[in-house]
């Protein structure tokens, strides 16, 4: 996992936690996080 990938993953988790949402695999894919 590259630094950019870690930052993106952390940003997604932070956003989901703040919004109180559950993790969405399709959301991660849309953001280019899943490879």
Order of alpha helices (4+ residues) and beta strands (2+ residues): alpha-alpha
